[in-house]
Amino acid sequence: MKHTGTLVAVAALFAGTGAIAQNEFITIGTGGQTGVYYVVGQSICRLVNRGTEEHGLQCTAPSTGGSVANINAIKSGDQTMGVAQSDQQYYGYNGEASFEEPYEALRAVFSVHPEPFTVVARADAGIETFDDLEGKRVNIGNPGSGQRATMDVVMEAAGWTTDQFSLASELQATEQAQALCDNNIDAFVYQVGHPNGSIQEAFSSCDAVFVDVTGDYIDQLIADNAFYAEATIPASLYEGVEDDTTTFGVRATFVSSADVAEDTVYEVVKAVFDNFDRFKRLHPAFGNLEQEQMIQAGLSAPLHPGAERYYQEQGWMDGGS
Ligand code: GLU
Protein backbone atom coordinates (compact mmCIF):
# COMPACT_ATOMS: atom_id res chain seq x y z
CA MET A 1 0.00 0.00 0.00
CA LYS A 2 2.97 2.30 0.03
CA HIS A 3 2.02 3.98 -3.27
CA THR A 4 -1.51 4.83 -2.16
CA GLY A 5 -0.96 8.58 -2.19
CA THR A 6 0.48 8.51 -5.69
CA LEU A 7 -2.25 6.22 -6.96
CA VAL A 8 -4.93 8.63 -5.80
CA ALA A 9 -3.11 11.43 -7.59
CA VAL A 10 -2.80 9.38 -10.77
CA ALA A 11 -6.43 8.36 -10.59
CA ALA A 12 -7.38 12.01 -10.37
CA LEU A 13 -5.20 12.82 -13.35
CA PHE A 14 -6.90 10.20 -15.50
CA ALA A 15 -10.42 10.86 -14.19
CA GLY A 16 -12.80 11.36 -17.07
CA THR A 17 -10.39 10.04 -19.74
CA GLY A 18 -11.64 6.48 -19.42
CA ALA A 19 -8.07 5.31 -18.71
CA ILE A 20 -7.32 2.70 -16.13
CA ALA A 21 -6.39 4.20 -12.81
CA GLN A 22 -4.53 1.31 -11.35
CA ASN A 23 -1.00 2.09 -12.39
CA GLU A 24 2.06 0.02 -11.62
CA PHE A 25 5.35 1.85 -11.30
CA ILE A 26 8.41 0.21 -12.79
CA THR A 27 12.02 1.33 -12.58
CA ILE A 28 14.81 0.54 -15.02
CA GLY A 29 18.39 0.85 -13.75
CA THR A 30 20.78 2.40 -16.28
CA GLY A 31 24.28 3.93 -15.94
CA GLY A 32 25.86 7.39 -16.11
CA GLN A 33 23.98 10.07 -18.03
CA THR A 34 26.60 10.39 -20.78
CA GLY A 35 26.69 6.64 -21.50
CA VAL A 36 24.39 4.48 -23.61
CA TYR A 37 22.56 2.58 -20.82
CA TYR A 38 20.86 5.79 -19.85
CA VAL A 39 19.51 6.10 -23.39
CA VAL A 40 18.47 2.43 -23.40
CA GLY A 41 16.45 2.92 -20.21
CA GLN A 42 14.99 6.26 -21.27
CA SER A 43 14.05 4.87 -24.70
CA ILE A 44 12.37 1.77 -23.28
CA CYS A 45 10.43 3.90 -20.79
CA ARG A 46 9.36 6.28 -23.51
CA LEU A 47 7.88 3.40 -25.51
CA VAL A 48 6.29 1.82 -22.42
CA ASN A 49 4.76 5.10 -21.29
CA ARG A 50 3.07 5.62 -24.67
CA GLY A 51 0.86 2.67 -23.71
CA THR A 52 0.17 3.48 -20.06
CA GLU A 53 -3.54 3.93 -20.72
CA GLU A 54 -3.79 0.36 -22.02
CA HIS A 55 -1.46 -1.59 -19.73
CA GLY A 56 -1.19 0.66 -16.65
CA LEU A 57 2.62 0.60 -16.44
CA GLN A 58 4.47 3.81 -15.63
CA CYS A 59 8.19 3.58 -16.26
CA THR A 60 11.15 5.62 -15.04
CA ALA A 61 14.85 5.09 -15.78
CA PRO A 62 17.13 6.98 -13.41
CA SER A 63 20.91 7.10 -13.84
CA THR A 64 22.76 4.60 -11.62
CA GLY A 65 26.27 3.27 -10.92
CA GLY A 66 25.97 0.69 -13.75
CA SER A 67 25.72 -3.08 -14.29
CA VAL A 68 26.64 -4.49 -10.89
CA ALA A 69 24.65 -1.83 -9.04
CA ASN A 70 21.65 -2.62 -11.27
CA ILE A 71 21.76 -6.38 -10.65
CA ASN A 72 22.06 -5.77 -6.91
CA ALA A 73 19.16 -3.29 -6.97
CA ILE A 74 16.96 -5.78 -8.84
CA LYS A 75 17.84 -8.38 -6.24
CA SER A 76 16.90 -6.08 -3.37
CA GLY A 77 13.65 -5.10 -5.11
CA ASP A 78 14.65 -1.44 -5.55
CA GLN A 79 14.55 -1.76 -9.35
CA THR A 80 12.21 -3.78 -11.54
CA MET A 81 14.64 -4.21 -14.42
CA GLY A 82 17.99 -2.94 -15.51
CA VAL A 83 20.73 -2.90 -18.09
CA ALA A 84 23.78 -5.05 -17.37
CA GLN A 85 26.80 -6.32 -19.28
CA SER A 86 26.54 -9.94 -20.44
CA ASP A 87 29.59 -10.93 -18.35
CA GLN A 88 27.97 -9.44 -15.24
CA GLN A 89 24.70 -11.21 -16.02
CA TYR A 90 26.65 -14.48 -15.97
CA TYR A 91 28.68 -13.61 -12.87
CA GLY A 92 25.58 -12.34 -11.06
CA TYR A 93 23.52 -15.44 -11.81
CA ASN A 94 26.37 -17.77 -10.84
CA GLY A 95 27.81 -15.80 -7.93
CA GLU A 96 31.27 -15.26 -9.42
CA ALA A 97 33.77 -12.38 -9.73
CA SER A 98 32.09 -9.27 -8.22
CA PHE A 99 29.14 -11.28 -6.85
CA GLU A 100 29.51 -13.18 -3.62
CA GLU A 101 26.61 -15.54 -4.03
CA PRO A 102 24.47 -16.82 -6.92
CA TYR A 103 21.36 -14.78 -7.64
CA GLU A 104 19.20 -17.55 -9.03
CA ALA A 105 16.12 -15.39 -9.63
CA LEU A 106 18.01 -13.18 -12.12
CA ARG A 107 16.29 -13.38 -15.52
CA ALA A 108 17.46 -12.39 -19.00
CA VAL A 109 15.05 -10.37 -21.13
CA PHE A 110 17.01 -9.47 -24.30
CA SER A 111 20.42 -8.21 -25.31
CA VAL A 112 21.12 -4.82 -26.79
CA HIS A 113 24.27 -3.25 -28.33
CA PRO A 114 27.88 -4.53 -28.21
CA GLU A 115 30.17 -2.96 -25.61
CA PRO A 116 33.89 -3.03 -26.35
CA PHE A 117 36.19 -2.74 -23.34
CA THR A 118 37.47 0.73 -24.13
CA VAL A 119 40.66 2.41 -22.96
CA VAL A 120 41.21 6.09 -23.71
CA ALA A 121 44.53 7.77 -22.89
CA ARG A 122 46.03 11.22 -23.17
CA ALA A 123 48.11 11.37 -26.35
CA ASP A 124 51.06 12.76 -24.33
CA ALA A 125 51.00 9.94 -21.74
CA GLY A 126 53.09 7.49 -23.78
CA ILE A 127 50.47 4.73 -23.59
CA GLU A 128 50.37 2.60 -26.72
CA THR A 129 49.36 -0.78 -25.38
CA PHE A 130 47.33 -1.95 -22.42
CA ASP A 131 50.53 -3.04 -20.64
CA ASP A 132 51.76 0.57 -20.84
CA LEU A 133 49.13 1.46 -18.23
CA GLU A 134 51.59 0.19 -15.65
CA GLY A 135 52.82 3.06 -13.48
CA LYS A 136 50.19 5.47 -14.86
CA ARG A 137 47.25 7.31 -13.34
CA VAL A 138 44.26 5.24 -14.42
CA ASN A 139 40.56 5.62 -13.75
CA ILE A 140 39.53 1.99 -13.19
CA GLY A 141 35.83 2.85 -12.83
CA ASN A 142 33.42 3.39 -9.97
CA PRO A 143 32.52 0.36 -7.87
CA GLY A 144 29.13 -0.86 -9.15
CA SER A 145 29.96 -0.16 -12.78
CA GLY A 146 30.42 -2.89 -15.35
CA GLN A 147 33.74 -1.49 -16.53
CA ARG A 148 35.10 -1.70 -12.99
CA ALA A 149 33.90 -5.28 -12.62
CA THR A 150 35.46 -6.28 -15.95
CA MET A 151 38.64 -4.34 -15.15
CA ASP A 152 38.91 -6.39 -11.95
CA VAL A 153 38.62 -9.56 -14.06
CA VAL A 154 41.25 -8.29 -16.52
CA MET A 155 43.63 -7.27 -13.73
CA GLU A 156 43.33 -10.68 -12.17
CA ALA A 157 43.97 -12.35 -15.54
CA ALA A 158 47.03 -10.14 -16.03
CA GLY A 159 48.27 -10.82 -12.50
CA TRP A 160 47.94 -7.14 -11.60
CA THR A 161 46.61 -5.31 -8.57
CA THR A 162 45.83 -1.61 -8.32
CA ASP A 163 49.41 -1.21 -7.01
CA GLN A 164 50.46 -1.49 -10.65
CA PHE A 165 49.20 2.05 -11.23
CA SER A 166 50.63 5.23 -9.73
CA LEU A 167 46.99 6.20 -9.14
CA ALA A 168 43.87 4.02 -9.44
CA SER A 169 40.93 6.42 -9.33
CA GLU A 170 37.28 5.42 -9.09
CA LEU A 171 35.56 8.31 -10.81
CA GLN A 172 32.08 7.93 -12.24
CA ALA A 173 31.84 7.54 -16.02
CA THR A 174 30.41 11.06 -16.34
CA GLU A 175 33.55 12.56 -14.75
CA GLN A 176 36.31 10.70 -16.51
CA ALA A 177 36.62 12.64 -19.79
CA GLN A 178 37.07 15.90 -17.96
CA ALA A 179 39.56 14.35 -15.53
CA LEU A 180 41.57 13.13 -18.53
CA CYS A 181 41.53 16.51 -20.23
CA ASP A 182 42.37 18.33 -16.96
CA ASN A 183 45.43 16.04 -16.76
CA ASN A 184 44.31 14.51 -13.48
CA ILE A 185 44.52 11.02 -14.97
CA ASP A 186 46.48 9.50 -17.89
CA ALA A 187 43.80 7.04 -19.01
CA PHE A 188 40.38 5.65 -18.23
CA VAL A 189 38.57 2.39 -18.93
CA TYR A 190 34.94 2.36 -20.01
CA GLN A 191 32.94 -0.58 -21.27
CA VAL A 192 30.35 1.06 -23.42
CA GLY A 193 28.53 1.17 -26.77
CA HIS A 194 29.85 3.47 -29.49
CA PRO A 195 29.58 6.24 -30.36
CA ASN A 196 28.70 7.86 -27.03
CA GLY A 197 28.81 11.29 -25.46
CA SER A 198 31.42 10.53 -22.85
CA ILE A 199 34.12 9.36 -25.31
CA GLN A 200 33.13 12.12 -27.72
CA GLU A 201 33.78 14.62 -24.94
CA ALA A 202 37.33 13.32 -24.46
CA PHE A 203 38.16 13.47 -28.18
CA SER A 204 36.71 16.91 -28.69
CA SER A 205 38.11 18.51 -25.50
CA CYS A 206 41.75 17.33 -25.63
CA ASP A 207 44.27 15.22 -27.49
CA ALA A 208 43.14 11.68 -26.68
CA VAL A 209 43.79 8.24 -28.21
CA PHE A 210 42.23 4.79 -28.05
CA VAL A 211 44.49 2.02 -26.73
CA ASP A 212 44.37 -1.57 -28.07
CA VAL A 213 43.55 -4.17 -25.41
CA THR A 214 45.27 -7.35 -26.55
CA GLY A 215 47.67 -9.94 -25.17
CA ASP A 216 47.85 -13.55 -24.06
CA TYR A 217 45.71 -13.01 -20.98
CA ILE A 218 42.99 -11.35 -23.07
CA ASP A 219 43.09 -14.26 -25.56
CA GLN A 220 42.74 -16.61 -22.61
CA LEU A 221 39.73 -14.72 -21.21
CA ILE A 222 38.04 -14.95 -24.62
CA ALA A 223 38.87 -18.66 -24.94
CA ASP A 224 37.56 -19.43 -21.44
CA ASN A 225 34.34 -17.39 -21.42
CA ALA A 226 31.57 -17.45 -24.02
CA PHE A 227 30.47 -13.91 -23.07
CA TYR A 228 33.83 -12.37 -24.06
CA ALA A 229 34.68 -11.92 -27.73
CA GLU A 230 37.12 -9.96 -29.84
CA ALA A 231 35.82 -6.50 -30.63
CA THR A 232 36.76 -3.56 -32.84
CA ILE A 233 36.03 0.11 -32.36
CA PRO A 234 35.87 1.45 -35.94
CA ALA A 235 37.93 4.59 -36.55
CA SER A 236 35.01 6.19 -38.36
CA LEU A 237 32.92 6.68 -35.23
CA TYR A 238 34.88 9.62 -33.75
CA GLU A 239 36.51 12.54 -35.48
CA GLY A 240 40.29 12.54 -35.27
CA VAL A 241 40.62 8.76 -34.73
CA GLU A 242 42.67 7.33 -37.61
CA ASP A 243 42.84 3.59 -36.94
CA ASP A 244 40.45 0.89 -35.84
CA THR A 245 41.02 -0.20 -32.24
CA THR A 246 41.30 -3.89 -31.33
CA THR A 247 39.98 -5.00 -27.98
CA PHE A 248 37.51 -7.49 -26.52
CA GLY A 249 33.95 -6.93 -25.47
CA VAL A 250 30.57 -8.03 -24.21
CA ARG A 251 26.97 -7.15 -25.03
CA ALA A 252 24.71 -4.90 -23.06
CA THR A 253 21.73 -6.93 -21.87
CA PHE A 254 18.40 -6.16 -20.31
CA VAL A 255 17.61 -8.16 -17.16
CA SER A 256 14.91 -8.56 -14.54
CA SER A 257 13.90 -10.94 -11.79
CA ALA A 258 11.75 -14.07 -11.61
CA ASP A 259 9.88 -12.14 -8.88
CA VAL A 260 8.62 -9.59 -11.44
CA ALA A 261 5.21 -10.53 -12.89
CA GLU A 262 5.08 -12.18 -16.31
CA ASP A 263 2.62 -9.58 -17.63
CA THR A 264 4.88 -6.70 -16.60
CA VAL A 265 7.91 -7.99 -18.50
CA TYR A 266 5.68 -9.04 -21.41
CA GLU A 267 4.34 -5.49 -21.80
CA VAL A 268 7.82 -3.95 -21.66
CA VAL A 269 9.18 -6.37 -24.26
CA LYS A 270 6.13 -5.80 -26.44
CA ALA A 271 6.55 -2.02 -26.22
CA VAL A 272 10.14 -2.36 -27.50
CA PHE A 273 9.62 -4.90 -30.28
CA ASP A 274 6.25 -3.65 -31.50
CA ASN A 275 8.04 -0.30 -32.01
CA PHE A 276 11.42 -1.67 -33.01
CA ASP A 277 12.22 0.77 -35.82
CA ARG A 278 11.40 3.66 -33.58
CA PHE A 279 13.59 2.17 -30.82
CA LYS A 280 16.56 1.73 -33.19
CA ARG A 281 16.43 5.38 -34.19
CA LEU A 282 16.85 6.56 -30.59
CA HIS A 283 20.64 6.03 -30.46
CA PRO A 284 23.32 5.38 -33.12
CA ALA A 285 24.60 2.41 -31.07
CA PHE A 286 21.23 0.67 -31.68
CA GLY A 287 21.43 1.01 -35.48
CA ASN A 288 22.59 -2.56 -36.20
CA LEU A 289 20.33 -4.37 -33.74
CA GLU A 290 18.44 -7.40 -35.03
CA GLN A 291 15.65 -9.15 -33.17
CA GLU A 292 17.00 -12.68 -33.75
CA GLN A 293 20.32 -11.79 -32.17
CA MET A 294 18.80 -9.84 -29.30
CA ILE A 295 16.86 -12.82 -28.02
CA GLN A 296 19.97 -15.04 -27.91
CA ALA A 297 23.35 -13.32 -27.83
CA GLY A 298 24.84 -12.72 -24.41
CA LEU A 299 21.98 -14.24 -22.43
CA SER A 300 23.17 -16.69 -19.79
CA ALA A 301 20.49 -16.42 -17.09
CA PRO A 302 17.17 -18.14 -17.94
CA LEU A 303 14.77 -16.06 -20.06
CA HIS A 304 12.00 -14.31 -18.14
CA PRO A 305 8.66 -16.05 -18.92
CA GLY A 306 7.11 -12.72 -19.95
CA ALA A 307 9.81 -12.26 -22.59
CA GLU A 308 9.56 -15.87 -23.71
CA ARG A 309 5.80 -15.51 -24.21
CA TYR A 310 6.25 -12.55 -26.54
CA TYR A 311 9.05 -14.24 -28.54
CA GLN A 312 6.94 -17.38 -28.96
CA GLU A 313 3.94 -15.35 -30.08
CA GLN A 314 6.13 -13.72 -32.71
CA GLY A 315 7.37 -17.12 -33.88
CA TRP A 316 10.95 -16.20 -32.97
CA MET A 317 11.22 -19.16 -30.59
CA ASP A 318 9.71 -22.61 -30.49
CA GLY A 319 6.62 -22.86 -28.32
CA GLY A 320 6.91 -24.29 -24.81
CA SER A 321 6.47 -27.98 -24.12
N1 GLU B 1 28.82 -0.90 -19.28
C1 GLU B 1 28.70 0.11 -18.28
C2 GLU B 1 28.29 -0.54 -16.98
O1 GLU B 1 27.94 -1.66 -16.96
C3 GLU B 1 27.72 1.22 -18.62
C4 GLU B 1 27.86 1.80 -19.98
C5 GLU B 1 26.80 2.82 -20.30
O2 GLU B 1 26.36 3.54 -19.41
O3 GLU B 1 26.40 2.86 -21.47
O4 GLU B 1 28.29 0.06 -15.95
Residues whose N, C-alpha, C, O or C-beta is under 5 A from the ligand:
A	BS01	LIG	G31 G32 G35 V36 Y37 Y38 G65 G66 S67 Q85 G144 S145 G146 Q147 Q191 V192 G193
